[in-house]
């Protein structure tokens, strides 16, 4: 919920600031009115575009980002996609160039053994392993034991030994899932 509030404030704030700048620019009382107009229009466009990208985070679609079927024949799935654990070559959370939204927000990226890439949008609401560890805990507890050796090595190589030991210890002491 905390990240959703920040998303709303950031996107809505850009639109509000843009409207304020444009309204000041229309009066032409300052020698910077043209700069106000340009900056205001850019802020409005940016705010509306980013709000349209994060809108699903405020709907029921944003409440459950993914589900996991546990076990050796397990899979990670959403309403649209499903990837068995054995087909995962690499899984990580990060920005990407596959869409405009990927520049602004981190998604869960799954590279499959056949070279295909599956993106699961997160709208930046599960980004940090220690602040909000649900994705990382889900991978460590339910997916990692059933993934291929290559996928396990790719997952573990994302973190230093100290980082991984800290968050694994945190998961053991304070499980969220």
C-alpha positions as CSV (number, residue, x, y, z in Angstrom):
1,X,0.0,0.0,0.0
2,X,2.9,2.3,0.8
3,X,4.3,2.1,-2.7
4,X,0.8,2.6,-4.2
5,X,0.4,5.9,-2.3
6,X,3.8,7.1,-3.6
7,X,2.9,6.1,-7.1
8,X,-0.3,8.1,-6.9
9,X,1.4,11.1,-5.4
10,X,4.2,11.1,-8.0
11,X,2.0,10.7,-11.0
12,X,-0.9,12.9,-9.8
13,X,1.6,15.5,-8.5
14,X,3.2,15.8,-11.9
15,X,-0.2,16.5,-13.4
16,X,-1.1,19.0,-10.7
17,X,2.2,20.8,-11.0
18,X,1.8,20.9,-14.8
19,X,-1.7,22.4,-14.6
20,X,-0.4,25.0,-12.1
21,X,2.5,26.0,-14.5
22,X,0.2,26.2,-17.5
23,X,-2.3,28.4,-15.6
24,X,0.6,30.7,-14.6
25,X,1.9,30.7,-18.2
26,X,-1.5,31.7,-19.6
27,X,-1.6,35.0,-17.6
28,X,1.7,36.1,-19.3
29,X,2.6,38.1,-16.2
30,X,6.2,36.9,-16.2
31,X,9.0,36.9,-18.7
32,X,9.3,33.2,-18.1
33,X,5.7,32.4,-19.2
34,X,6.8,30.4,-22.3
35,X,9.1,28.3,-20.1
36,X,6.2,27.7,-17.7
37,X,4.0,26.7,-20.6
38,X,6.6,24.2,-22.0
39,X,7.4,22.8,-18.6
40,X,3.8,22.6,-17.6
41,X,2.8,20.7,-20.8
42,X,5.7,18.3,-20.4
43,X,4.7,17.7,-16.7
44,X,1.1,17.0,-17.7
45,X,2.0,14.6,-20.5
46,X,4.6,12.8,-18.2
47,X,2.1,12.6,-15.4
48,X,-0.7,11.3,-17.6
49,X,1.5,8.7,-19.3
50,X,3.0,7.4,-16.1
51,X,-0.4,7.3,-14.4
52,X,-1.9,5.3,-17.3
53,X,1.0,2.9,-16.9
54,X,0.5,2.4,-13.2
55,X,-3.3,2.4,-13.2
56,X,-3.5,-1.4,-12.9
57,X,-1.7,-1.2,-9.6
58,X,-4.7,0.7,-8.2
59,X,-7.2,-1.9,-9.5
60,X,-7.8,-5.5,-8.4
61,X,-5.3,-6.6,-11.0
62,X,-2.5,-5.0,-8.9
63,X,-3.4,-6.9,-5.7
64,X,-2.0,-10.3,-6.9
65,X,1.0,-9.9,-9.1
66,X,1.8,-13.6,-9.6
67,X,0.9,-17.0,-8.1
68,X,3.1,-20.0,-7.5
69,X,2.3,-23.7,-7.9
70,X,4.7,-25.4,-5.5
71,X,6.6,-28.6,-6.0
72,X,8.9,-30.2,-8.6
73,X,6.3,-29.7,-11.4
74,X,5.6,-26.2,-10.1
75,X,5.2,-23.0,-12.1
76,X,4.9,-19.3,-11.7
77,X,1.8,-17.9,-13.3
78,X,-0.3,-14.8,-13.8
79,X,-3.7,-14.5,-15.4
80,X,-2.1,-14.4,-18.9
81,X,1.1,-16.4,-18.6
82,X,2.6,-19.5,-17.0
83,X,6.2,-20.6,-16.8
84,X,7.2,-24.0,-15.3
85,X,10.2,-23.8,-12.9
86,X,12.1,-26.2,-15.1
87,X,11.9,-23.9,-18.1
88,X,13.4,-20.9,-16.3
89,X,16.9,-20.0,-17.3
90,X,17.1,-16.7,-15.4
91,X,14.7,-14.8,-13.2
92,X,15.3,-11.3,-11.9
93,X,13.6,-8.0,-11.2
94,X,14.7,-5.1,-13.2
95,X,14.1,-2.4,-15.8
96,X,14.1,-3.4,-19.5
97,X,13.8,-1.9,-23.0
98,X,11.0,-4.1,-24.2
99,X,8.4,-1.4,-23.6
100,X,8.1,2.2,-22.5
101,X,6.9,1.1,-19.1
102,X,10.1,-0.9,-18.6
103,X,12.1,2.3,-18.6
104,X,10.3,3.7,-15.6
105,X,9.3,0.6,-13.6
106,X,10.9,-2.6,-12.6
107,X,9.3,-5.8,-13.8
108,X,9.9,-9.5,-13.0
109,X,11.8,-10.7,-16.0
110,X,11.9,-14.5,-16.7
111,X,14.2,-15.7,-19.5
112,X,13.2,-19.2,-20.6
113,X,15.5,-21.9,-21.9
114,X,14.0,-21.5,-25.4
115,X,15.2,-17.9,-25.5
116,X,11.7,-16.3,-24.9
117,X,11.3,-13.6,-22.3
118,X,8.3,-13.3,-20.0
119,X,7.6,-10.0,-18.2
120,X,5.4,-9.8,-15.2
121,X,4.6,-6.1,-14.3
122,X,5.1,-5.1,-10.7
123,X,4.5,-1.3,-10.9
124,X,7.5,-1.0,-8.5
125,X,5.5,-2.1,-5.6
126,X,7.8,-5.1,-4.7
127,X,11.2,-3.7,-5.6
128,X,13.6,-3.9,-2.6
129,X,14.6,-7.3,-1.1
130,X,14.8,-6.0,2.4
131,X,12.1,-3.3,2.4
132,X,9.5,-5.5,0.6
133,X,10.9,-9.0,0.2
134,X,7.9,-11.0,-1.1
135,X,9.3,-11.7,-4.6
136,X,12.7,-12.6,-3.3
137,X,11.3,-14.8,-0.5
138,X,9.0,-16.6,-3.0
139,X,11.9,-17.4,-5.3
140,X,14.2,-18.5,-2.5
141,X,11.6,-20.7,-0.7
142,X,9.3,-22.1,-3.4
143,X,11.1,-21.8,-6.8
144,X,14.8,-22.1,-6.3
145,X,14.8,-25.7,-5.0
146,X,13.0,-26.9,-8.2
147,X,14.9,-24.8,-10.8
148,X,17.7,-26.1,-13.0
149,X,21.3,-25.7,-11.8
150,X,21.9,-22.9,-14.4
151,X,18.9,-21.0,-13.1
152,X,20.0,-21.4,-9.5
153,X,23.4,-20.1,-10.3
154,X,22.0,-17.2,-12.3
155,X,19.8,-16.3,-9.3
156,X,22.5,-16.6,-6.7
157,X,25.0,-14.6,-8.8
158,X,22.8,-11.5,-8.7
159,X,23.8,-10.9,-5.1
160,X,27.0,-10.8,-3.1
161,X,27.4,-13.5,-0.4
162,X,26.8,-10.9,2.3
163,X,23.6,-9.6,0.6
164,X,22.2,-13.0,0.1
165,X,23.1,-14.2,3.6
166,X,21.4,-11.1,5.1
167,X,18.1,-11.5,3.3
168,X,18.0,-15.3,3.7
169,X,18.5,-14.8,7.4
170,X,15.7,-12.2,7.4
171,X,13.4,-14.7,5.6
172,X,14.1,-17.4,8.2
173,X,13.6,-15.1,11.2
174,X,10.6,-13.1,9.9
175,X,8.8,-15.1,7.1
176,X,6.3,-13.1,5.2
177,X,5.0,-16.0,3.1
